[in-house]
Amino acid sequence: MAAIHSSEITLTVGLDDNRVPETLKWSAQDGGVDNEEAKAMLLSVWDSKKKESLKIDLWTKDMPVDEMKIFFHQTLVSLSDTFMKATQDEKMTAQMKEFCDYFAEKLELK
């Protein structure tokens, strides 16, 4: 069945002379986002033919390390929530949340 509607998300990466990201901007018209600045992004795409994930991890050279730690923690928590929605696996979700708490504790985020 062909898709009736489509939606586009765009990412623009500004690079320095060494091809290191200096700026990250993204737009998602359906979400009301237009050329918003970001300091980091993680993108994963599932390749069902190869049964592997493909990923792009980028951050600007001025992304502070303390913010990167918070970003990773929030991403892990979000992945736990998404895992639960996708699988309904309560036991593993609880384990993932436990790890998120441990991660935050060790990085002194809480």
Secondary structure, 3 states (H helix, E strand, C coil): CCCCCCCCEEEEEEECCCCCEEEEEEEEHHHCEEEEEECEEEEEEEECCCCEEEEEEEECCCCCHHHHHHHHHHHHHHHHHHHHHHHCCHHHHHHHHHHHHHHHHHCCCC
